[in-house]
Amino acid sequence: MGALAAKVSSRGQVVLPKEIRRQLNIKQGDILLFVVEDNTVRMFPQPESYAHYTRGLGKEMWAKLGGGERFLHEERTSWD
């Protein structure tokens, strides 16, 4: 999909193009999150469950540490 445009109203409102709503499965009443990075805005639907949404984040880090069990064992050993 190429770039789509939407006009900002006098109240700061924007109508999301139908193609975007369909692609992201955005429905009436959904909450959208906005992230500003430098001069760019990213928008995405608020996840129903943050636990499900963030599952697996950092797994590369845990792999570098030898896995969670190994890291936990080494950490507990250092307490003695």
ChimeraX commands (.cxc) that place a marker at each C-alpha (Angstrom):
marker #1 position 0.00,0.00,0.00 radius 0.5
marker #1 position 1.34,3.42,-0.89 radius 0.5
marker #1 position 1.03,6.61,1.12 radius 0.5
marker #1 position -2.49,7.73,2.00 radius 0.5
marker #1 position -3.53,11.23,3.05 radius 0.5
marker #1 position -6.12,12.53,5.52 radius 0.5
marker #1 position -7.00,16.12,6.35 radius 0.5
marker #1 position -6.88,17.40,9.94 radius 0.5
marker #1 position -10.13,19.11,11.00 radius 0.5
marker #1 position -10.36,22.34,12.99 radius 0.5
marker #1 position -10.80,20.16,16.10 radius 0.5
marker #1 position -7.60,18.20,15.36 radius 0.5
marker #1 position -9.49,15.13,14.20 radius 0.5
marker #1 position -8.42,12.85,11.36 radius 0.5
marker #1 position -10.50,10.19,9.62 radius 0.5
marker #1 position -8.45,7.05,9.06 radius 0.5
marker #1 position -8.73,5.83,5.49 radius 0.5
marker #1 position -10.84,2.70,5.10 radius 0.5
marker #1 position -7.89,0.69,3.73 radius 0.5
marker #1 position -5.87,1.39,6.90 radius 0.5
marker #1 position -8.77,0.52,9.20 radius 0.5
marker #1 position -9.29,-2.73,7.34 radius 0.5
marker #1 position -5.59,-3.68,7.28 radius 0.5
marker #1 position -5.15,-3.01,11.03 radius 0.5
marker #1 position -8.62,-4.33,11.93 radius 0.5
marker #1 position -9.53,-1.03,13.62 radius 0.5
marker #1 position -13.18,-0.75,14.59 radius 0.5
marker #1 position -15.34,1.97,16.12 radius 0.5
marker #1 position -14.47,2.41,19.81 radius 0.5
marker #1 position -10.97,0.94,19.51 radius 0.5
marker #1 position -8.18,2.84,21.29 radius 0.5
marker #1 position -5.15,3.86,19.24 radius 0.5
marker #1 position -1.68,4.55,20.61 radius 0.5
marker #1 position 0.62,7.20,19.13 radius 0.5
marker #1 position 4.40,7.20,19.44 radius 0.5
marker #1 position 6.43,10.25,18.39 radius 0.5
marker #1 position 10.01,9.56,17.31 radius 0.5
marker #1 position 11.98,12.52,15.99 radius 0.5
marker #1 position 9.67,14.02,13.36 radius 0.5
marker #1 position 7.61,10.86,12.80 radius 0.5
marker #1 position 4.39,9.57,14.37 radius 0.5
marker #1 position 3.68,5.85,14.60 radius 0.5
marker #1 position 0.14,4.74,15.34 radius 0.5
marker #1 position -1.08,1.29,16.32 radius 0.5
marker #1 position -4.12,-0.28,18.00 radius 0.5
marker #1 position -3.88,-0.72,21.76 radius 0.5
marker #1 position -3.37,-4.42,22.43 radius 0.5
marker #1 position -6.10,-6.29,24.27 radius 0.5
marker #1 position -3.46,-7.86,26.52 radius 0.5
marker #1 position -0.06,-6.32,27.13 radius 0.5
marker #1 position 1.15,-9.65,28.53 radius 0.5
marker #1 position 0.33,-11.37,25.23 radius 0.5
marker #1 position 1.61,-8.41,23.18 radius 0.5
marker #1 position 5.03,-8.31,24.88 radius 0.5
marker #1 position 5.53,-12.08,25.13 radius 0.5
marker #1 position 8.88,-13.04,23.69 radius 0.5
marker #1 position 10.46,-9.60,23.93 radius 0.5
marker #1 position 14.09,-9.89,24.95 radius 0.5
marker #1 position 14.41,-13.57,24.07 radius 0.5
marker #1 position 17.64,-12.82,22.21 radius 0.5
marker #1 position 19.06,-11.33,25.42 radius 0.5
marker #1 position 18.10,-14.41,27.44 radius 0.5
marker #1 position 19.67,-16.65,24.79 radius 0.5
marker #1 position 22.96,-14.71,25.10 radius 0.5
marker #1 position 22.82,-15.24,28.87 radius 0.5
marker #1 position 22.39,-19.01,28.42 radius 0.5
marker #1 position 18.67,-19.03,29.15 radius 0.5
marker #1 position 16.58,-17.86,32.08 radius 0.5
marker #1 position 17.25,-20.88,34.29 radius 0.5
marker #1 position 21.02,-20.58,33.92 radius 0.5
marker #1 position 20.95,-16.84,34.56 radius 0.5
marker #1 position 18.77,-17.30,37.65 radius 0.5
marker #1 position 21.08,-20.03,38.99 radius 0.5
marker #1 position 24.18,-17.85,38.50 radius 0.5
marker #1 position 22.45,-14.86,40.09 radius 0.5
marker #1 position 21.38,-16.85,43.16 radius 0.5
marker #1 position 24.87,-18.37,43.47 radius 0.5
marker #1 position 26.38,-14.88,43.58 radius 0.5
marker #1 position 24.33,-14.06,46.69 radius 0.5
marker #1 position 26.32,-16.46,48.87 radius 0.5
marker link #1:1,2 radius 0.2
marker link #1:2,3 radius 0.2
marker link #1:3,4 radius 0.2
marker link #1:4,5 radius 0.2
marker link #1:5,6 radius 0.2
marker link #1:6,7 radius 0.2
marker link #1:7,8 radius 0.2
marker link #1:8,9 radius 0.2
marker link #1:9,10 radius 0.2
marker link #1:10,11 radius 0.2
marker link #1:11,12 radius 0.2
marker link #1:12,13 radius 0.2
marker link #1:13,14 radius 0.2
marker link #1:14,15 radius 0.2
marker link #1:15,16 radius 0.2
marker link #1:16,17 radius 0.2
marker link #1:17,18 radius 0.2
marker link #1:18,19 radius 0.2
marker link #1:19,20 radius 0.2
marker link #1:20,21 radius 0.2
marker link #1:21,22 radius 0.2
marker link #1:22,23 radius 0.2
marker link #1:23,24 radius 0.2
marker link #1:24,25 radius 0.2
marker link #1:25,26 radius 0.2
marker link #1:26,27 radius 0.2
marker link #1:27,28 radius 0.2
marker link #1:28,29 radius 0.2
marker link #1:29,30 radius 0.2
marker link #1:30,31 radius 0.2
marker link #1:31,32 radius 0.2
marker link #1:32,33 radius 0.2
marker link #1:33,34 radius 0.2
marker link #1:34,35 radius 0.2
marker link #1:35,36 radius 0.2
marker link #1:36,37 radius 0.2
marker link #1:37,38 radius 0.2
marker link #1:38,39 radius 0.2
marker link #1:39,40 radius 0.2
marker link #1:40,41 radius 0.2
marker link #1:41,42 radius 0.2
marker link #1:42,43 radius 0.2
marker link #1:43,44 radius 0.2
marker link #1:44,45 radius 0.2
marker link #1:45,46 radius 0.2
marker link #1:46,47 radius 0.2
marker link #1:47,48 radius 0.2
marker link #1:48,49 radius 0.2
marker link #1:49,50 radius 0.2
marker link #1:50,51 radius 0.2
marker link #1:51,52 radius 0.2
marker link #1:52,53 radius 0.2
marker link #1:53,54 radius 0.2
marker link #1:54,55 radius 0.2
marker link #1:55,56 radius 0.2
marker link #1:56,57 radius 0.2
marker link #1:57,58 radius 0.2
marker link #1:58,59 radius 0.2
marker link #1:59,60 radius 0.2
marker link #1:60,61 radius 0.2
marker link #1:61,62 radius 0.2
marker link #1:62,63 radius 0.2
marker link #1:63,64 radius 0.2
marker link #1:64,65 radius 0.2
marker link #1:65,66 radius 0.2
marker link #1:66,67 radius 0.2
marker link #1:67,68 radius 0.2
marker link #1:68,69 radius 0.2
marker link #1:69,70 radius 0.2
marker link #1:70,71 radius 0.2
marker link #1:71,72 radius 0.2
marker link #1:72,73 radius 0.2
marker link #1:73,74 radius 0.2
marker link #1:74,75 radius 0.2
marker link #1:75,76 radius 0.2
marker link #1:76,77 radius 0.2
marker link #1:77,78 radius 0.2
marker link #1:78,79 radius 0.2
marker link #1:79,80 radius 0.2
view
